Amino acid sequence: MDVRKPMPLALLLTPTGTHTAAWRHPDAPLHDAANFEYFRKIAESAERSYYDLLFIADSLFMSHGERGGERRYPRHPHLELEPLSLLSALSVVTKNIGLAATVSTTYSFPYTLARAFASLDHLSGGRAGWNLVTSQSDLEAQNYGLDAHLLHSDRYARAAEYVDVVRRLWDSWEEDALVGDKDSGIAIDPSKLHALNHKGEYYSVKGPLNVSRPPQGRPVIIQAGSSNTGQDLAAATADIVFTAQTDKQAAQLFYRSIKDRLAANGRTPESLIVMPGVYAVVGETDAEAQEKFAQLQDLIHPEVGRELLAKLLGKEELSNIDVDKPLPMFTDVNTSKSRLEMIQAMGADGTLTVRELYQRLAPARGHLTLVGSAQHVADTLIEWRNDGAADGFMLIPGVMPQSVNDFDRLVLPILRDHGVARRAYDGTTLRERLGLPRPTNSFTSEQSPSAMV
């Protein structure tokens, strides 16, 4: 980690905010989840503030019919619009900021995904990023012809093969494969167009891709798994890791763990950027920030809190559980292993009541939560970076647009005064701005694994 470079900053793009009760806030928009102009203003503002990346989380289901479902608005915290469609539109009205979206390896095909992200990278001039996830809900499985979600180990085994196929599809065309010689009538150089002919355990893909090689070589790959299996996959394939960390010491251990895994893949520590999520409630004073935070916390309905826990734990519902008693221990879950461990460490081991637990999870689902003055927030981010707990951060806005406006107005100037936040964009692609190498085409040369990521 080079602390002399600008600290990478990403912004989670969400219509109302990530807090479970964000939609009830007086300033939160209620009817803009499918309004392009609303997202355009957010993207343009983020670019004026020199964020490196806009990030869209996504899932492939809509919860409905459960107790308390009428109290949620409507697909919190995810967007209603299909993310790649939205980012393609935003690519036209932005020039510098990165554009990243979540697409599940469990419920999509490698060829389709490779084609879509290569297209986004071309449309944006080299600013595309793919957040690789394996999904975690039976409700997603039931929308794709299955009764239940695949087991955790099976999902990651499929994902490893999936991402290998996608990266090689992006390499189908060498840089000068398109000849376009009108006089000779030669359109392409066949020796520089490569078919995969892949036949693996889970996928059979002949190739080549019918989109030329992306401007970045390969779009930036993002991964959020923090389990051992997830860290291994990230160390082999990812450029950025988003992680949920609430304690600096634990974040330092995670940071060292994932950076130490890179060497086995022939990679250097600089080839992977670790970006914890940060939920920041900022005020002119600590008291003002605490008041803002309490206002949202008071809007959480117990039924919504119980349903939030049920979804994070992969349970159908917890409607009969007393919110003022400890949460029972659960071990038979098929959801995110790292998220289960985080919830248990947070107090699901019997330390906290159900109410206390969902109040901790409601703001940011277990990400770093900072409530205080701008100086306090800025000092904490700088400390984490300097002490080897993070390379950068993803801002998780509790309520839109207030949270982002407060952070941009109050915190960013302090970070810039300390020389850790951007004052301008450099480079032309997302990879260049993040200091990540442009991958060499895997079909054209013998290369180290570090060059392939």
Phi, psi and omega in degrees: 000122178260104184287356177279343180274157175302142179283120179301135179230130175243155178237122174288122184269112184218143186289316184251337184126165185270340179298138183306327181257016185303321184297339181274352180295141183303330184264357184285138176286145182248343189230031183244009183297338178238023183258107183299321182299326177297312180289329176299316180296320178297314182296317180294322177294318179296324178290323176296333179269001175067037168294148178281331195207134163263134187232129178248117169281154183207155172218169189243037179207164174231115177292137177203152174088347181280162180302130179084001183298331180290350182264002179255150184241126284283331179234038183307137001260013189267161180285156174278325182287144174297126193295322181292328176294316180295315181294327176297320177293319180292336179296336182281331186255005174234163184234335190233325188288141178291155185228109186235144181221154176274130170222130184282135174285339183286328187235040173207171181249142183304317184295316180297315180295315180301318180294317183295314182286328173298319179296315178298322179296321176293313182299326184265358182072033175093042183234015187274147174219142180246121173269108185278118176230163178248006182068168185208011186234139172299331180296327175292315179303319183288345173273353183233034169083009180245154177277328184216157180292147176296154178295153183307313182294322179293321180299317182286328175296316177297319182297321180298317178290321181303308184291328176296318178295316182298314181297323179286330174296319178298339180267006185307318183256127170288163188302324184249029180290331179277106183276306178060042180271104184293324183293315182275341183081013179270118182271315181224161174262106185301333181288348182248016174240124193238130172267145181283314188054045183276129173227100183247193181291326185245334188227147173232113185224118182280313185074185359281173177289144180265029171229136181295166186302135182300152179305327179276003190085299170217137174306153178297132180258128182244144180219143186242358181291132180246358174292171178301317178296318178296319178295321178297318178296317180296317181297332180272333192229337193269155172259329180227140171242120169270133184220151177261113180224136181246347185232133185298319181296316177296322178295322177296320179295317178297315181303312180293322181299313184283327177292324180293336180283346185292324184301323180295342178257013179071025185247159177260160179302330182286348183277357180225128181256126179259122184230094173295153172281145177228123176262107186247122171252110191246139175224170174297330177226166176300320182297319179296319179295317179298323179295319178297318182294315181297326180300318179286317182301324181291345182269359181283120176275139182305323179296322178290321178298316179296319180294325176299313178299318180301316181293318181293330180269356180073027179259154180298309177193162178232036190293337183266004183274134177290122185291345181258018173238159180299151176285133176299152178287133177240131177237339183269065180241151179237039180254200179295120181294319180294323179291322176299316179297322179295317180295320178296317179294331182286340179144005179281008177269012181105355181287318184250155172285166177302318180297313180297324181290313181289335175292329176285327183274333186302321182294311190214018176058034175098008175277166179304124180248121180240121179236113181168193180292163178300322180296318179298314181296313181298316180299321180293316179297317179295319180298314179300318181293313182294332184264014174073036175253348183194155169263325179200193186215154169252121178284124179252099186287124180294315178219134180264144356267004188305312187298317180290318179300317180296316181296314182295320184283324189254320187269315184303319178301323179292317178298322178291322178299330178272000177076021183249354178243149182300144167249350180194162175273145172235165182069180182241339181243166177299317178302314182297319182291330179272357181076025181261140182290152173279121186295140173285145179296125185292342180274348191253345182202156169286128185219157176285153177304331181294332179280343184273348187271000000 
